[in-house]
Amino acid sequence: MTEELITSIQSLIDLNTREKDCIQLLFKKKSIKKGDFFLAEGQICKHVGFIVKGLIRYYINHDGEDKTYDFAQENDFVCNNESFIPQIPSTKIIQALEDCDILQISYADLQVFYSSIRQGERFGRLVIEKVFIKTLQDLSSFYTDTPEYRYAQFIKRHPDLQQRISQYHIASYVGVKPQSLSRIRKRISKLN
């Protein structure tokens, strides 16, 4: 189960055999059932997860309405850095959309990772840089791009997720009601 994690880490830094063994000790297996939470609102995010199998949704609850802002799937890391780094209660929710197998590392063990792996801190910096850039791109897109364009980009980036995510969640991610998403999909299919 840790082969995918090691491969993902090695895509950014080099690891020797001792470091691979260390990673296998630091990351613990966790299963999350569909509908259960990796992180509930008000909890402190105490782990970073690596998704081996399954699908996760990130969302906020605003005035009783769920607003989806991201998804994570196999070979993605999952975390609410806004809660994890300062160890404060989360205003965000991370929920399994499918049964998930995750390898997770605690905040304390991540500090061990950073100090025990030669390029551990570099790995952490590179991951956070990717998260930061994606967050800025998503924020900019939400304010400047049309829902049709956001939907087209979602399909382009995640062609496999259309069948795994409900239209309700996709509509929320795009920033429209499900009925509007149906109209957008019809217009796009006519263009193709």
C-alpha positions in Angstrom: 0.0 0.0 0.0 2.9 2.3 0.6 4.4 1.9 -2.9 2.2 4.7 -4.3 3.1 7.0 -1.4 6.8 6.3 -1.9 6.5 6.9 -5.7 4.6 10.2 -5.1 7.3 11.4 -2.6 10.1 10.4 -5.0 8.5 12.4 -7.8 9.7 15.4 -5.8 12.8 14.2 -3.8 15.3 11.4 -3.7 14.9 8.7 -1.0 17.3 6.1 0.2 16.3 2.7 1.6 16.5 3.9 5.3 14.3 6.8 4.5 11.7 4.6 2.7 11.6 2.4 5.8 11.2 5.5 8.0 8.2 6.7 5.9 6.6 3.3 6.2 6.8 3.6 10.0 5.5 7.2 10.1 2.4 6.8 7.9 -0.4 4.7 9.4 -3.2 3.0 7.5 -6.8 4.3 7.9 -10.0 3.4 6.2 -12.9 5.9 5.9 -16.3 4.8 4.9 -18.3 6.7 2.2 -20.0 9.6 3.9 -17.7 9.7 6.9 -15.3 12.6 7.6 -11.6 12.9 7.3 -12.1 16.2 9.1 -15.4 17.7 10.5 -16.1 21.3 11.0 -14.7 22.5 14.3 -12.1 19.7 14.6 -8.4 20.4 14.5 -6.8 18.8 11.5 -4.3 16.4 13.1 -3.2 14.4 10.0 -2.1 14.7 6.4 -3.4 11.8 4.4 -2.4 10.2 1.2 -5.3 8.6 -0.7 -4.4 5.1 -1.9 -8.0 4.3 -2.9 -11.1 6.5 -2.9 -12.5 10.0 -3.4 -12.7 13.0 -1.1 -14.7 16.2 -1.2 -13.6 19.5 0.5 -16.4 21.9 1.3 -17.7 24.5 3.7 -21.2 24.8 5.1 -22.4 28.4 4.5 -25.8 29.3 6.0 -26.9 25.6 5.8 -25.7 25.2 2.2 -22.7 23.0 1.3 -20.2 24.7 -1.0 -17.7 22.3 -2.6 -14.3 23.8 -3.3 -12.1 20.8 -4.2 -11.9 17.1 -4.7 -9.0 14.7 -4.0 -8.5 11.2 -5.4 -6.0 8.4 -5.6 -2.4 9.6 -5.2 -3.4 13.0 -3.9 -2.6 14.3 -0.4 -5.5 15.4 1.7 -5.3 18.0 4.5 -6.8 21.3 5.6 -3.5 23.2 6.0 -5.4 26.2 7.4 -6.1 24.1 10.4 -3.2 21.6 10.3 -0.3 24.1 10.3 -1.4 26.3 13.3 -3.3 23.4 14.9 -6.6 25.4 15.2 -10.2 24.3 14.7 -11.3 23.9 11.1 -14.0 25.9 9.3 -13.7 23.4 6.4 -15.0 19.9 6.0 -13.3 16.9 4.3 -15.6 14.0 3.6 -15.3 10.7 1.8 -17.4 10.4 -1.3 -16.4 6.7 -1.7 -14.9 4.2 0.7 -11.3 5.3 1.1 -8.0 3.7 2.1 -5.6 6.4 3.3 -2.1 6.5 4.7 -1.9 9.3 7.2 0.8 11.0 9.2 0.2 13.0 12.4 1.4 16.6 12.9 4.1 15.3 15.3 5.3 12.5 13.0 5.5 15.0 10.1 8.0 17.0 12.2 10.0 13.7 12.5 9.7 13.2 8.7 11.1 16.7 8.1 14.1 16.1 10.4 14.7 12.4 9.5 14.4 12.6 5.7 17.4 14.4 4.1 15.2 16.4 1.8 12.1 16.2 4.0 11.7 19.9 4.5 12.2 20.5 0.8 9.4 18.0 0.1 7.1 19.9 2.5 7.9 23.2 0.9 7.3 21.9 -2.6 3.9 20.4 -1.6 2.8 23.6 0.1 3.9 25.6 -3.0 1.7 23.5 -5.2 -1.2 23.9 -2.8 -0.7 27.7 -2.7 -0.5 28.1 -6.5 -3.6 25.9 -7.0 -5.5 27.9 -4.3 -4.6 31.2 -6.1 -5.6 29.8 -9.5 -9.0 28.5 -8.1 -9.7 31.8 -6.4 -8.9 33.8 -9.5 -11.0 31.4 -11.7 -14.0 31.7 -9.3 -14.0 35.5 -9.8 -13.0 35.8 -13.4 -14.2 32.7 -15.3 -17.7 31.8 -16.3 -19.3 28.6 -14.8 -19.2 27.1 -18.3 -15.4 27.6 -18.4 -14.9 26.3 -14.9 -16.9 23.2 -15.8 -14.9 22.6 -19.0 -11.7 23.0 -17.0 -13.0 20.5 -14.4 -13.7 18.0 -17.1 -10.4 18.6 -18.8 -8.4 18.1 -15.5 -10.5 15.3 -14.2 -12.2 13.4 -17.0 -12.5 10.3 -14.9 -14.3 12.0 -12.0 -17.5 12.8 -13.9 -18.8 9.3 -13.3 -17.6 9.2 -9.7 -19.1 12.5 -8.4 -22.7 13.5 -8.3 -23.9 16.3 -10.5 -25.0 18.1 -7.3 -21.4 18.2 -6.0 -20.0 19.1 -9.4 -22.5 22.0 -9.7 -21.5 23.2 -6.2 -17.8 23.1 -7.3 -18.5 25.1 -10.4 -20.6 27.5 -8.4 -24.1 26.9 -9.9 -27.3 25.1 -9.1 -27.7 21.6 -10.5 -30.3 22.8 -13.1 -27.8 25.4 -14.4 -25.2 22.7 -14.7 -27.5 20.6 -16.8 -28.0 23.6 -19.2 -24.2 24.1 -19.3 -23.6 20.4 -20.1 -26.2 20.6 -23.0 -24.5 23.7 -24.4 -21.1 22.1 -24.3 -22.2 18.8 -25.8 -23.8 20.8 -28.7 -20.5 22.5 -29.3 -18.7 19.2 -29.4 
